[in-house]
Amino acid sequence: MPKPRSQQISLSDTPYYHIQSRTVRKAFLCGVDEATGMNYEHRRDWIEARIFELSQTFAIDICAYAVMHNHLHLVLHVDTAQVNNWSTLEVLTRWHQLYKGTHLTRQYLQQQTLNEYEREMVEDTSNIYKQRLIDISWFMRSLNEPIARQANKEDECKGHFWEGRFQSQALLDEGALLSCMAYVDLNPVRAAIVPTPEQSDFTSIQLRIKAAIKGTQPTALLPFIGHEHQDKTRGICFSLQDYLMLVDETGRILRDDKRGAINSETTAILTRLHISNESWMKLTTNFEGIFTGAVGSAEHLCAFTEHVGLHRTHGLANAKVCLNSA
């Protein structure tokens, strides 16, 4: 039985979450449907553009993503510090980029005169919108509903396009976050769609590699800030160079024609994450099979279980093996 969102998301434990959303139809979300011969590749553009649009509106950053044939992976970062600094005007402006709001919020944005009671109503509504702008469920609703409407219109049909619920996993520490990001980034390689990460269209790793070649990082994604800048409030506290090395080398090992072992330099990076070579390969090939709920070290999993009110710590044995193993 699916857990309620209150037992899957705890921002006091972690701002990072792995999300997967899958279609319900036989027809592909993207790619070529062999049954009909229809090509749906252009839908990847819809989804990628919508993801970036929402990340500019919500206080939710994109760490990693992969748009596959019949499902979508996201690794999200919820930035509560950012939303707390937004004024009423900022909140309403952002919300109205996506939704109509109320009559009073529209009047407020149009700078029409409001009495004291109406201003209080606007403030109360703004506080509701502020919470929605850090709500992963609202983010996914704002992503999936427009895509479903576009696809239904194109397919000239009605009904559900996505499964009723998206899957959510809390990523409780650096090892969980980076192994999940690599798992997402390597989806096309693992599915034998492309031979290397840099050839993986509609993935975050391709964006990061293209930007890295120019000595930059993509503005659409949460940046890597390195261990030396952990005092910064926004960014992934890990080296971009180390992450790209991890993903590239792992992707090449996953290829049937490129069998090999993880080299000593990469092993040193994994040791810092407390992940063994064997566990890293398991995580990056079967992350969702190993962990069906929250992911992290045994200590972090136990704390998360207590905070969300679960009676049993799910995934504890695998956490001890895979994330406390180096």
C-alpha positions as CSV (number, residue, x, y, z in Angstrom):
1,M,0.0,0.0,0.0
2,P,1.5,3.4,-0.9
3,K,2.7,5.6,1.9
4,P,1.2,9.0,2.4
5,R,3.4,11.9,1.3
6,S,3.9,13.0,4.9
7,Q,5.8,9.7,5.4
8,Q,7.9,10.2,2.3
9,I,8.9,13.8,2.5
10,S,10.5,15.5,5.5
11,L,12.3,18.8,4.7
12,S,13.7,18.8,8.2
13,D,15.7,15.7,7.3
14,T,16.7,16.5,3.7
15,P,15.9,18.9,0.9
16,Y,16.8,16.3,-1.8
17,Y,14.3,13.9,-3.4
18,H,14.2,11.4,-6.2
19,I,11.0,11.5,-8.2
20,Q,9.8,9.1,-10.9
21,S,6.6,9.5,-13.0
22,R,5.5,6.8,-15.5
23,T,2.9,6.8,-18.2
24,V,-0.1,4.4,-18.2
25,R,-0.6,3.9,-21.9
26,K,0.9,1.3,-24.2
27,A,2.0,4.2,-26.4
28,F,5.4,5.7,-25.6
29,L,5.8,9.0,-23.8
30,C,8.6,9.8,-26.2
31,G,10.3,7.9,-29.0
32,V,8.7,5.8,-31.8
33,D,5.7,3.6,-31.0
34,E,6.4,0.3,-32.9
35,A,2.7,-0.6,-32.9
36,T,1.6,2.6,-34.7
37,G,4.8,3.9,-36.2
38,M,4.1,7.3,-34.6
39,N,7.1,9.3,-33.5
40,Y,6.7,11.1,-30.2
41,E,10.3,12.4,-29.8
42,H,9.1,16.0,-29.8
43,R,7.5,15.4,-26.4
44,R,10.9,15.3,-24.8
45,D,11.2,19.0,-25.7
46,W,7.8,19.7,-24.0
47,I,8.9,18.0,-20.8
48,E,12.4,19.5,-20.7
49,A,11.1,23.0,-21.3
50,R,8.4,22.6,-18.7
51,I,10.9,21.3,-16.1
52,F,13.1,24.3,-16.6
53,E,10.2,26.7,-16.5
54,L,9.0,25.3,-13.2
55,S,12.4,25.4,-11.6
56,Q,12.5,29.2,-12.4
57,T,9.1,29.6,-10.7
58,F,9.1,27.2,-7.7
59,A,11.8,27.3,-5.0
60,I,12.8,23.8,-6.2
61,D,16.0,23.2,-8.1
62,I,16.8,20.4,-10.6
63,C,19.9,18.3,-9.6
64,A,19.4,15.6,-12.3
65,Y,16.8,14.5,-14.8
66,A,16.3,12.0,-17.6
67,V,13.3,11.8,-20.0
68,M,12.9,8.2,-21.0
69,H,10.5,6.5,-23.4
70,N,7.7,5.8,-20.9
71,H,8.9,7.5,-17.7
72,L,10.6,10.5,-16.2
73,H,13.3,10.7,-13.5
74,L,14.0,13.9,-11.5
75,V,16.3,14.6,-8.5
76,L,15.0,17.7,-6.8
77,H,16.3,20.1,-4.2
78,V,13.7,22.1,-2.2
79,D,15.1,25.5,-1.3
80,T,13.1,26.6,1.8
81,A,15.6,29.4,2.6
82,Q,14.9,31.0,-0.8
83,V,11.1,31.0,-0.4
84,N,11.3,32.4,3.1
85,N,13.0,35.6,1.6
86,W,10.2,36.2,-1.0
87,S,7.9,39.1,-0.5
88,T,4.2,38.9,-1.1
89,L,4.7,40.5,-4.5
90,E,7.4,38.0,-5.4
91,V,5.2,35.0,-4.4
92,L,2.1,36.2,-6.2
93,T,4.1,37.1,-9.3
94,R,5.6,33.6,-9.5
95,W,2.3,31.9,-8.8
96,H,0.5,33.9,-11.5
97,Q,3.0,32.7,-14.1
98,L,1.4,29.3,-13.7
99,Y,-2.1,29.9,-12.4
100,K,-4.8,32.5,-12.4
101,G,-4.9,33.0,-8.6
102,T,-7.8,34.8,-7.0
103,H,-9.7,38.0,-7.9
104,L,-8.0,39.8,-5.0
105,T,-4.5,38.6,-5.9
106,R,-5.0,39.8,-9.5
107,Q,-6.1,43.2,-8.2
108,Y,-3.0,43.3,-5.9
109,L,-0.7,42.6,-8.8
110,Q,-2.5,45.3,-10.9
111,Q,-1.8,47.7,-8.0
112,Q,-5.5,48.4,-7.4
113,T,-6.6,49.9,-4.1
114,L,-7.6,47.3,-1.5
115,N,-9.0,47.9,2.0
116,E,-7.4,46.4,5.1
117,Y,-9.5,43.3,5.1
118,E,-8.8,42.6,1.4
119,R,-5.0,43.1,2.0
120,E,-5.2,40.6,4.9
121,M,-6.9,38.1,2.5
122,V,-4.2,38.6,0.0
123,E,-1.5,38.0,2.6
124,D,-3.2,34.8,3.7
125,T,-3.5,33.6,0.1
126,S,0.2,34.5,-0.5
127,N,1.2,32.3,2.5
128,I,-0.7,29.4,1.0
129,Y,1.0,29.9,-2.4
130,K,4.4,30.2,-0.7
131,Q,4.0,26.7,0.8
132,R,2.9,25.4,-2.6
133,L,6.0,26.8,-4.2
134,I,8.1,24.4,-2.1
135,D,5.7,21.5,-2.4
136,I,6.9,18.6,-4.6
137,S,3.4,17.4,-5.2
138,W,2.4,20.8,-6.6
139,F,5.6,20.9,-8.7
140,M,4.7,17.5,-10.2
141,R,1.1,18.5,-10.7
142,S,2.3,21.6,-12.6
143,L,4.6,19.4,-14.7
144,N,2.4,16.5,-15.5
145,E,-1.0,18.0,-16.1
146,P,0.0,20.3,-19.0
147,I,2.0,17.5,-20.6
148,A,-1.0,15.2,-20.3
149,R,-3.3,17.8,-21.9
150,Q,-0.9,18.3,-24.8
151,A,-0.5,14.6,-25.3
152,N,-4.3,13.9,-25.2
153,K,-4.9,16.7,-27.7
154,E,-2.3,15.3,-30.0
155,D,-3.6,11.7,-29.6
156,E,-7.2,12.9,-29.9
157,C,-8.2,11.0,-26.8
158,K,-9.2,11.5,-23.2
159,G,-8.2,9.8,-19.9
160,H,-5.1,9.4,-17.8
161,F,-1.7,9.9,-19.4
162,W,0.4,9.5,-16.2
163,E,0.1,7.0,-13.4
164,G,-2.0,8.4,-10.5
165,R,0.9,8.8,-8.1
166,F,4.5,9.7,-8.8
167,Q,7.1,7.8,-6.8
168,S,9.2,9.7,-4.2
169,Q,12.4,8.8,-2.4
170,A,14.1,11.0,0.2
171,L,17.9,11.2,-0.3
172,L,19.3,11.6,3.2
173,D,23.0,12.2,2.7
174,E,25.7,12.9,0.1
175,G,26.2,9.2,-0.8
176,A,22.5,8.7,-1.4
177,L,22.2,11.9,-3.4
178,L,25.2,11.3,-5.7
179,S,24.5,7.7,-6.4
180,C,20.9,8.5,-7.2
181,M,22.0,11.3,-9.5
182,A,24.4,9.0,-11.3
183,Y,21.6,6.3,-11.5
184,V,19.3,8.9,-13.2
185,D,22.0,10.3,-15.5
186,L,23.0,6.8,-16.6
187,N,19.5,5.7,-17.5
188,P,20.0,5.9,-21.3
189,V,23.3,4.2,-21.1
190,R,22.0,1.4,-18.9
191,A,19.0,1.0,-21.4
192,A,21.5,0.6,-24.3
193,I,20.0,3.7,-26.0
194,V,23.3,5.4,-26.2
195,P,26.9,4.3,-25.6
196,T,28.2,7.2,-23.4
197,P,26.7,9.8,-21.0
198,E,27.6,12.8,-23.3
199,Q,25.4,11.3,-26.0
200,S,22.3,11.0,-23.7
201,D,19.9,13.5,-25.0
202,F,17.4,15.1,-22.6
203,T,19.5,14.3,-19.5
204,S,21.2,16.5,-17.0
205,I,24.5,14.8,-17.5
206,Q,24.6,16.0,-21.2
207,L,23.9,19.6,-20.1
208,R,26.6,19.4,-17.4
209,I,29.2,17.9,-19.8
210,K,28.5,20.5,-22.6
211,A,28.8,23.3,-20.0
212,A,32.0,21.9,-18.5
213,I,33.7,21.9,-21.9
214,K,33.2,25.7,-21.8
215,G,34.4,25.9,-18.2
216,T,30.9,26.7,-16.9
217,Q,27.9,25.0,-15.3
218,P,24.4,25.0,-16.7
219,T,22.1,27.7,-15.2
220,A,19.1,25.4,-15.4
221,L,20.6,22.9,-12.9
222,L,21.7,23.2,-9.2
223,P,25.5,23.8,-9.4
224,F,28.2,21.7,-7.8
225,I,30.1,24.0,-5.4
226,G,32.9,21.7,-4.2
227,H,33.8,20.6,-0.6
228,E,35.7,23.9,-0.1
229,H,32.5,26.0,-0.4
230,Q,30.2,24.1,2.0
231,D,29.5,27.4,3.7
232,K,27.4,28.4,0.7
233,T,23.7,27.9,1.1
234,R,22.9,26.8,-2.4
235,G,24.7,24.1,-4.3
236,I,25.8,20.5,-4.2
237,C,28.8,20.2,-1.9
238,F,30.8,18.0,-4.1
239,S,33.4,18.5,-6.9
240,L,31.9,18.7,-10.4
241,Q,35.0,17.2,-11.9
242,D,34.8,14.2,-9.5
243,Y,31.1,13.7,-10.3
244,L,31.7,13.8,-14.1
245,M,34.5,11.3,-13.7
246,L,32.3,9.0,-11.6
247,V,29.5,9.1,-14.1
248,D,31.7,8.8,-17.2
249,E,33.7,5.9,-15.9
250,T,30.7,4.1,-14.6
251,G,28.8,4.6,-17.9
252,R,31.7,3.1,-19.8
253,I,31.9,0.1,-17.5
254,L,28.1,-0.5,-18.0
255,R,28.6,-0.9,-21.8
256,D,28.8,-4.5,-23.0
257,D,31.8,-3.7,-25.1
258,K,33.7,-1.8,-22.4
259,R,34.0,-4.2,-19.5
260,G,36.4,-3.0,-16.9
261,A,37.1,-2.1,-13.3
262,I,36.9,1.2,-11.4
263,N,40.3,2.8,-11.3
264,S,42.2,3.8,-8.1
265,E,41.5,7.5,-8.6
266,T,37.7,6.9,-8.7
267,T,38.0,4.5,-5.8
268,A,39.4,7.3,-3.7
269,I,36.3,9.4,-4.5
270,L,34.0,6.6,-3.5
271,T,35.9,6.1,-0.3
272,R,35.1,9.7,0.7
273,L,31.4,8.8,0.1
274,H,31.7,5.7,2.2
275,I,30.6,3.6,-0.8
276,S,32.6,0.5,-2.0
277,N,33.2,-0.1,-5.7
278,E,30.8,-3.1,-5.7
279,S,28.1,-1.1,-3.9
280,W,28.5,1.9,-6.3
281,M,27.9,-0.4,-9.3
282,K,24.8,-1.9,-7.6
283,L,23.4,1.6,-6.8
284,T,23.9,3.0,-10.2
285,T,22.3,0.0,-11.9
286,N,19.5,-0.9,-9.5
287,F,18.9,2.1,-7.2
288,E,15.1,1.7,-7.1
289,G,15.4,-2.1,-6.7
290,I,17.7,-1.8,-3.7
291,F,15.7,1.1,-2.1
292,T,12.0,1.5,-2.4
293,G,11.7,4.3,0.2
294,A,14.1,6.8,1.7
295,V,17.8,6.3,1.0
296,G,20.8,7.1,3.2
297,S,23.1,5.6,5.8
298,A,21.7,3.5,8.6
299,E,22.0,6.4,11.0
300,H,20.1,8.8,8.7
301,L,17.5,6.3,7.9
302,C,16.7,5.7,11.6
303,A,16.4,9.4,12.2
304,F,14.1,9.9,9.2
305,T,11.9,7.0,10.3
306,E,11.4,8.5,13.7
307,H,10.7,12.0,12.3
308,V,8.0,10.9,9.8
309,G,6.3,8.5,12.3
310,L,7.1,5.1,10.6
311,H,7.1,2.1,12.9
312,R,9.9,0.3,11.0
313,T,13.0,1.4,9.3
314,H,12.7,0.3,5.7
315,G,15.9,-0.4,3.7
316,L,18.1,-0.6,6.8
317,A,19.9,-3.8,5.8
318,N,20.7,-2.5,2.3
319,A,21.8,0.9,3.7
320,K,24.3,-0.9,5.9
321,V,25.6,-2.9,3.0
322,C,25.6,-0.2,0.3
323,L,26.1,3.1,2.0
324,N,28.2,2.2,5.0
325,S,30.5,-0.1,3.2
326,A,33.7,1.6,2.2
